[in-house]
Amino acid sequence: MKYVYGQRWHGRRNQPTEAFDEAEAFARFNGERSKPDWFTVAAFADDATPDRVPEFYAEITPHGAYAKVFFIDPFGSIHYIFGFRKTGERLFLEYIRAYTYPDMTKYYGQNESIKVVSYYYKPDGVVEVETNDDAMPDISVVHVKDVDISAHWEPIPVFGDWESLGRFDARWQPLS
């Protein structure tokens, strides 16, 4: 993987805002910078062309204590956000937010989604599922108990080893 660093990722432009080098990102990761002390890393396949969107991008706080990972489509629209928080000596996947758009033909901003489903996980296996669907008059909230959250634990990343945060496989699919 190739990594690009910056303050934020600009989806429509497919590039970082306030781009900086790996040394600056490393200093922020180690807590050696004042505010803003977090950074964004975008992960590209080794053979990616400049016009290609990243495989994923993540906002990382100092020492990897919090990570927000964005999974996007070929146009750069955000389809999933995974939020990890340091819990003990590991990261815990505490929420997944899933976005649905009118179609898959162009870039859409998050505010253009027609449905957002948010899953809030607790380490004890309790999950709150919030559905905001434009086709429904109210926001639905459901609580689920005894959910297997064993796949929600992740080692705190070592700087530069971002691939584990960018895994998107069947173990991490939101509840259906």
C-alpha positions in Angstrom: 0.0 0.0 0.0 1.0 3.6 -0.6 -0.1 6.2 2.0 -0.9 9.9 1.5 -1.1 12.1 4.6 -2.9 15.4 5.3 -5.3 17.1 7.7 -8.5 15.9 6.1 -9.5 14.0 3.0 -11.5 16.0 0.4 -13.8 13.4 -1.3 -14.9 15.5 -4.2 -11.4 16.5 -5.1 -9.9 13.1 -4.2 -7.0 14.6 -2.4 -5.9 15.7 1.1 -6.5 19.2 2.4 -3.3 20.6 3.9 -1.2 17.7 2.6 2.0 16.9 4.5 4.7 14.3 4.6 5.1 11.1 6.6 7.4 12.9 9.1 4.7 15.4 10.0 2.1 12.6 10.4 4.6 10.6 12.5 5.1 13.6 14.8 1.4 14.0 15.2 1.0 10.3 15.9 3.6 10.6 18.6 1.9 13.6 20.2 4.7 16.0 19.3 2.4 18.6 17.7 0.0 21.0 19.3 -3.5 21.3 17.9 -4.5 20.1 15.4 -2.6 17.0 16.6 -4.6 14.4 14.5 -4.1 13.5 10.9 -5.7 11.7 8.0 -4.0 8.9 6.1 -5.4 7.6 2.7 -4.4 4.1 1.6 -3.9 3.4 -2.1 -3.1 0.1 -3.8 0.6 0.0 -4.9 -0.5 0.1 -8.6 -3.1 2.9 -8.1 -3.2 5.7 -10.7 -3.4 9.3 -9.5 -7.1 9.6 -10.5 -8.1 6.6 -8.4 -9.8 6.9 -5.0 -8.1 5.4 -2.0 -9.0 1.9 -0.8 -9.9 3.7 2.5 -8.9 6.7 4.5 -8.7 7.1 8.3 -8.5 10.0 10.8 -6.0 9.1 13.5 -5.4 10.8 16.9 -2.1 10.8 18.8 -0.8 7.3 19.8 -3.7 5.7 17.8 -6.1 6.2 20.7 -9.0 6.9 18.2 -9.4 6.0 14.6 -12.3 6.9 12.3 -12.1 4.8 9.1 -13.9 5.7 5.9 -14.8 3.2 3.2 -15.8 4.7 -0.1 -17.0 3.8 -3.6 -15.1 4.4 -6.9 -16.6 8.0 -7.0 -15.4 8.8 -3.5 -18.8 8.7 -1.7 -18.6 7.5 1.8 -20.5 4.2 2.3 -19.3 3.2 5.8 -17.5 4.8 8.7 -16.0 2.6 11.4 -15.2 4.4 14.7 -12.5 2.8 17.0 -11.7 3.9 20.5 -8.8 2.8 22.7 -10.3 0.5 25.4 -7.6 -0.9 27.6 -4.6 -1.8 25.4 -6.6 -2.3 22.2 -9.0 -0.5 20.0 -12.7 -1.3 20.1 -15.0 -0.8 17.1 -17.6 1.2 18.9 -19.7 2.3 15.9 -20.4 1.6 12.3 -22.4 4.1 10.2 -23.7 2.9 6.8 -24.9 5.4 4.1 -27.2 4.7 1.2 -27.4 7.1 -1.8 -29.9 7.4 -4.6 -27.7 5.4 -7.0 -24.1 4.5 -7.7 -23.4 6.7 -10.7 -21.5 9.7 -9.2 -20.0 11.3 -6.1 -22.5 12.1 -3.3 -21.8 14.0 -0.1 -23.0 12.5 3.1 -25.8 15.0 3.3 -27.2 13.6 0.1 -27.7 10.1 1.5 -31.3 8.8 1.5 -30.7 6.4 4.4 -28.2 6.3 7.3 -28.0 3.3 9.7 -25.8 3.7 12.8 -24.7 0.8 14.9 -23.4 1.7 18.4 -21.6 -1.2 20.0 -20.7 -1.7 23.7 -18.0 -4.2 24.8 -20.7 -6.2 26.7 -22.5 -7.1 23.4 -25.3 -4.5 23.6 -25.9 -2.7 20.3 -28.2 0.3 19.5 -29.3 0.5 15.9 -30.5 3.8 14.7 -32.1 4.0 11.2 -32.8 7.4 9.6 -34.6 6.6 6.3 -35.9 9.4 4.1 -38.8 7.1 3.2 -39.9 6.8 6.8 -41.5 9.6 9.0 -39.5 8.8 12.1 -36.0 7.7 13.1 -36.1 4.0 14.3 -34.0 3.0 17.3 -33.7 -0.7 18.3 -31.6 -2.3 21.1 -30.1 -5.7 20.6 -28.4 -7.8 23.3 -25.9 -10.6 23.3 -24.2 -9.6 20.0 -20.9 -11.3 19.3 -18.4 -8.4 19.3 -15.3 -10.6 19.4 -14.3 -9.3 15.9 -14.5 -5.7 17.1 -11.2 -5.7 18.9 -8.1 -4.5 17.0 -4.5 -3.9 18.1 -3.6 -0.2 18.3 -1.7 0.4 15.1 2.0 0.9 14.9 2.6 4.0 12.8 2.5 3.1 9.1 0.7 -0.2 9.6 -2.8 1.1 8.7 -4.0 -1.9 6.7 -5.6 -3.7 9.7 -7.9 -0.7 10.3 -8.9 -0.8 6.6 -10.1 -4.4 6.7 -13.7 -4.7 5.6 -14.8 -8.3 5.6 -17.8 -10.4 6.6 -16.8 -10.4 10.3 -17.4 -6.6 10.4 -20.6 -6.3 8.5 -23.3 -4.4 10.3 -26.2 -6.3 11.8 -29.0 -7.1 9.4 
